[in-house]
Amino acid sequence: MMMKAFLIDDSGAMALDWLVLTAALLGLGLAISAVVSSGVDHLSAQAMTGVATQSVVLFK
């Protein structure tokens, strides 16, 4: 009788759904950050080059 009650009980199904949903969102976030990071690296290199080539004039 206990085995039948165990097989019918579905109280843990909601926790499993949240686990799968959270794992999917984490994977999506990691994939997005991997795609965006290359563009950010390129943009920051351009900004660094632009700042490095500027000359500073000091007035006395």
N, C-alpha and C positions, 0 to 999 in steps of 0.2 A: 504494500500500500504506500510506503514512503517513496518508493521509486516512481510510482505513478504521479504522486504529488510533485516530485522534483521535476519530472519531464513536462508537466503542465505549467509550472510556475515560470513566468516570463518577467519577473521583476528586475532582472539584471540586463534586460535587452536595451533599456534606455541608456544605461551607463556605457554599454558597448557602442551604441550609436554615437554618443558624444565623444568617445575615444576615437572612433574612426573619423568623425568630422574634425576634431582638433588636429589629428595627424595630417589630414588632407590640407587644412589651412596652414599648418606649419610647413609642409612641403611646398605649397604654393608660394609662401613668403620667401622661402629659401631660393626657389627658382626665379622669382622676380628680382631678388637682391643680386643674384648671379648675373642676370641680364643687364641690370642697371649699373652695376659696379664698373663695367668696362667703359661705359659712356662717361661716368663720373671721373674715372681716372684720366681719360683723354681731356676732359674739360679742365680739370685741375692742372694738368701739365701745360695746357695753353695759357691758363691764368698765370702760372708760375713763370713761364717764358715772357709773358707780357710785362709782368712786374719787374723781372730781372733786367730787362732791356731799357727800362726807364732811367733817365738820368735825374739826379737831384742837384739842384742849384742852391747853395747856401749864401745868404746875404748877410753882410756884416754891418 
